């Protein structure tokens, strides 16, 4: 298992290959259908609430029940992946298959897609701190900053290849 700490560099991303098992620690952001399109719009306006350089974003909501990945190929989520990758997001975490255009954008921007088990109890146990950083009106779908330790995952898309 490869230990990854955020923010992650282009060099570190270049060393990861599909099928690699990773353990992610550091800061991870969350977003899904409601938050990610709004984040894209703020970045376009130069008003981003976070520094996206080298970060990981998990496609999930944050509730008292915990976190678990949602399906990443939903239009509201997948449509944001190319833009967010172009603007510094290096690791997108979720579940499901992504289309070929998204895979090409990930490759172009030296970003990866990681799948993680949809087991809320396991993942939530590894969240040390949480803070809502934007779109609080979206409730559990707001943009959260999480301090995490050892979030498990498998690299599913990297460098133009996928599992």
C-alpha positions as CSV (number, residue, x, y, z in Angstrom):
1,X,0.0,0.0,0.0
2,X,1.3,3.4,-1.0
3,X,1.0,6.2,1.6
4,X,-0.2,9.4,0.1
5,X,-0.2,12.8,1.9
6,X,-2.0,15.9,0.5
7,X,-1.3,18.2,-1.1
8,X,0.3,15.8,-3.6
9,X,2.8,16.9,-6.3
10,X,2.8,16.1,-10.0
11,X,5.9,14.0,-9.4
12,X,4.0,11.9,-6.9
13,X,1.0,11.5,-9.1
14,X,3.3,10.4,-12.0
15,X,4.6,7.5,-9.9
16,X,1.1,6.1,-9.3
17,X,-0.3,3.4,-11.6
18,X,-3.7,1.8,-12.1
19,X,-4.3,-0.9,-9.5
20,X,-2.1,0.7,-6.9
21,X,-3.6,0.5,-3.4
22,X,-3.2,3.8,-1.6
23,X,-3.8,5.2,1.9
24,X,-4.6,8.9,1.8
25,X,-3.9,11.2,4.7
26,X,-3.9,14.9,5.2
27,X,-6.6,17.3,4.0
28,X,-9.4,16.0,1.7
29,X,-12.4,18.0,0.4
30,X,-15.8,16.7,-0.3
31,X,-18.3,17.6,-2.9
32,X,-21.0,16.1,-5.1
33,X,-24.0,17.2,-7.2
34,X,-24.8,20.4,-5.4
35,X,-21.4,21.7,-4.4
36,X,-19.0,20.8,-7.3
37,X,-20.8,22.8,-10.1
38,X,-20.9,25.8,-7.7
39,X,-17.2,25.4,-6.9
40,X,-16.4,25.4,-10.7
41,X,-18.4,28.7,-11.1
42,X,-16.5,30.4,-8.2
43,X,-13.1,29.3,-9.6
44,X,-14.1,30.8,-13.0
45,X,-14.9,34.1,-11.3
46,X,-11.6,34.0,-9.4
47,X,-13.4,33.6,-6.0
48,X,-12.5,30.1,-5.0
49,X,-13.0,29.4,-1.3
50,X,-10.1,26.8,-1.3
51,X,-6.7,26.3,-2.7
52,X,-7.2,23.5,-5.2
53,X,-3.5,22.9,-5.9
54,X,-2.6,19.3,-5.2
55,X,-5.8,18.4,-3.4
56,X,-8.1,15.4,-3.3
57,X,-11.8,15.7,-3.6
58,X,-14.1,12.8,-2.6
59,X,-17.5,12.7,-4.3
60,X,-19.6,12.4,-1.1
61,X,-21.9,14.2,1.3
62,X,-21.0,14.7,4.9
63,X,-23.6,13.7,7.5
64,X,-23.8,12.5,11.0
65,X,-24.0,9.0,9.5
66,X,-20.6,9.5,7.9
67,X,-19.0,9.7,4.5
68,X,-19.2,7.2,1.6
69,X,-18.6,7.8,-2.1
70,X,-21.4,8.5,-4.5
71,X,-21.5,7.6,-8.1
72,X,-19.0,9.9,-9.9
73,X,-20.4,9.6,-13.4
74,X,-23.5,11.6,-12.6
75,X,-23.6,14.5,-15.0
76,X,-23.4,17.1,-12.2
77,X,-20.2,15.5,-10.8
78,X,-18.4,14.1,-13.9
79,X,-18.8,17.4,-15.8
80,X,-16.7,19.2,-13.2
81,X,-13.8,16.7,-13.1
82,X,-11.9,18.0,-16.2
83,X,-12.2,21.7,-15.1
84,X,-11.2,20.9,-11.5
85,X,-8.2,18.8,-12.7
86,X,-7.1,21.6,-14.9
87,X,-7.3,23.9,-11.9
88,X,-5.1,21.8,-9.6
89,X,-7.2,18.9,-8.2
90,X,-5.0,15.9,-8.4
91,X,-7.1,13.1,-6.9
92,X,-10.8,12.6,-7.5
93,X,-12.3,9.9,-5.3
94,X,-15.6,8.1,-5.9
95,X,-17.1,5.1,-7.5
96,X,-18.3,4.1,-11.0
97,X,-17.0,4.3,-14.5
98,X,-16.0,7.6,-16.1
99,X,-16.4,8.4,-19.8
100,X,-13.5,8.6,-22.3
101,X,-13.4,12.4,-22.4
102,X,-13.0,12.6,-18.6
103,X,-10.2,10.0,-18.8
104,X,-8.4,12.1,-21.4
105,X,-8.8,15.2,-19.3
106,X,-7.4,13.4,-16.2
107,X,-4.4,12.3,-18.3
108,X,-3.9,15.7,-19.8
109,X,-3.8,17.3,-16.3
110,X,-1.8,14.6,-14.6
111,X,-4.7,13.8,-12.3
112,X,-6.1,10.4,-11.2
113,X,-9.4,8.8,-10.2
114,X,-9.4,6.6,-7.1
115,X,-12.2,4.3,-6.1
116,X,-12.8,3.6,-2.5
117,X,-15.1,1.2,-0.7
118,X,-18.6,2.6,-0.1
119,X,-18.5,1.6,3.6
120,X,-19.4,4.7,5.6
121,X,-18.3,3.2,9.0
122,X,-14.8,2.4,7.7
123,X,-14.3,5.7,6.0
124,X,-15.9,7.9,8.7
125,X,-13.6,6.3,11.4
126,X,-10.7,7.8,9.5
127,X,-12.0,11.4,9.6
128,X,-10.2,13.3,12.3
129,X,-11.8,16.8,11.8
130,X,-14.4,18.3,9.6
131,X,-15.3,21.9,8.6
132,X,-17.8,23.3,6.2
133,X,-15.9,25.7,3.9
134,X,-18.6,26.7,1.4
135,X,-22.2,26.3,0.3
136,X,-23.5,25.7,3.8
137,X,-27.0,26.2,2.5
138,X,-26.6,22.8,0.7
139,X,-26.6,21.0,4.0
140,X,-24.8,17.6,3.8
141,X,-23.9,18.4,0.2
142,X,-21.9,21.5,1.2
143,X,-18.2,21.7,0.5
144,X,-16.3,20.3,3.5
145,X,-12.7,20.2,4.4
146,X,-11.8,17.0,6.2
147,X,-8.6,16.1,8.0
148,X,-8.2,12.4,7.3
149,X,-5.9,9.5,8.1
150,X,-5.5,6.4,6.0
151,X,-8.5,6.6,3.7
152,X,-8.1,3.5,1.5
153,X,-8.4,3.5,-2.2
154,X,-7.4,1.9,-5.5
155,X,-6.1,3.9,-8.4
156,X,-8.7,3.2,-11.1
157,X,-7.7,5.8,-13.8
158,X,-4.2,7.1,-14.3
159,X,-2.0,8.3,-17.2
160,X,-4.6,7.4,-19.9
161,X,-5.3,3.9,-18.6
162,X,-8.1,2.5,-16.5
163,X,-9.0,-0.7,-14.7
